[in-house]
Amino acid sequence: MAVRDADDGSRSTGGPRVSVVVPVKDDAIHLEACLRGLAQQSTTVHEVVVVDNGSTDDSAAVARAAGAVVVPCDAPGIPAAAARGYDAATGDVILRLDADCRPDGAWVARMLDLLAADPRAAAVSGRATFVDGPRALRRPLAALYLGTYVVLASLALGHPPLFGSNMAMRRDAWLAASPHVHRDDPELHDDLDLAFHLGERDGIRWSTATGMGMSMRPFGTGRGLGRRLVRGLRTVAVHWPVDFPPHRWARRATVAFEATSAAARVARGRERA
């Protein structure tokens, strides 16, 4: 795993520099396995930024031992921790996953390929499969959970959402969205909140070509699922009335029309030339 020291401005050669952000709180065992997967990537990673969100276990020590940059975040909640990590990242492209995720060796390369394939996309995201729990239920439950999330979130957004366990975005897209995200509310889904601020003018691409392994732990109880649902509803509601779905859809349609018109004008200009 190619990483930088906290004060080192070294640059990876060839292609965009990649930063991987991993928020963590008291999850040292899973974090160690996650970092092991990041160390085995086929594409050079400029830095891995582990955001320690007030851990009382060995999470920070595990991250340092793996060569990651450890960034403390005292504000509670994933929204604050994720934003702190994106702020600290120095790469041209910022990837994000969670401490209990298991990336395969081609994950970074696939995410870069997806961004390169669509220069208009500000971010890309994709599916995941559970790596623990009852084996026969891992794929169908993950497909049901993520499929439901994508459908419902897309209705609210007017475009595909982001999934924080498997996503990448351009650094300039984060810099534009950063002042607007809700960092200080731990009861929001940070990935869905970010999608509200990235996706209206800058596209988000959802791909089934990139996968991720993740733990079933957060979904193991009805209480956990209920809490996630409430957070999802809250995340949507805090953007109302400005982003009430019909209003947002209308703005999205206007943006799409303007883009199509601009492309047509460019094409006509080339024909005349």
Secondary structure, 3 states (H helix, E strand, C coil): CCCCCCCCCCCCCCCCCEEEEEEECCCHHHHHHHHHHHHCCCCCCCEEEEEECCCCCCHHHHHHHCCCEEEECCCCCHHHHHHHHHHHCCCCEEEECCCCEECCCCHHHHHHHHHHHCCCEEEEEECCEECCCCHHHHHHHHHHHHHHHHHHHHHHHCCCCCCCCCEEEEHHHHHHHHHHCCCCCCCCCHHHHHHHHHCCCCEEEEECCCCCEECCHHHCCHHHHHHHHHHHHHHHHCCCCCCCHHHHHHHHHHHHHHHHHHHHHHHHHHHHC
